[in-house]
């Protein structure tokens, strides 16, 4: 039986942080732009706070135990073209990331790891 590999997944640490952020801020979304500085890291926002458009691709609706609604994961189309052959794994590492992402005050930041998808 064929089992589909998720396009985007969260590590247990990332899922735990999403639960904490959801409890504090309500529904969430991720966007990864590929821009300068922290732009290549996934940024977490209250759902709908970051405006997506034709230059963005919805890669996944992430279901996290303990979070009622799915968390959307968006990526800029140009970044997606570079990462289209990979599975994205959202993790958490120590250190301060962007001041715009909800986890910044926690002293940690989200980080995308990738694995090449087999053909």
C-alpha angles and dihedrals in degrees: 000000000000115000117197115233110228114249092218128018138173126232115232089258091052091047090051091051091048089054091052093046091047091052089053101037109020124228114016142202136190128219127184113192107176091225126136126296109006092354092106090057121082110259119210119215138167104275111277095011092107109060113226125197145161091311091062133076125209103225102175150352103224118211113207123187109248094023114101101208129040119262111232119224115206130182132188111258092238091052090046091056089058094045100035093110094055141078110231120223115193112211137168126239133181117263139065118287128179119340088225097063117086095235094059095098090052093070091242136088137208116249130189118226120185140208124195111249112234120234 
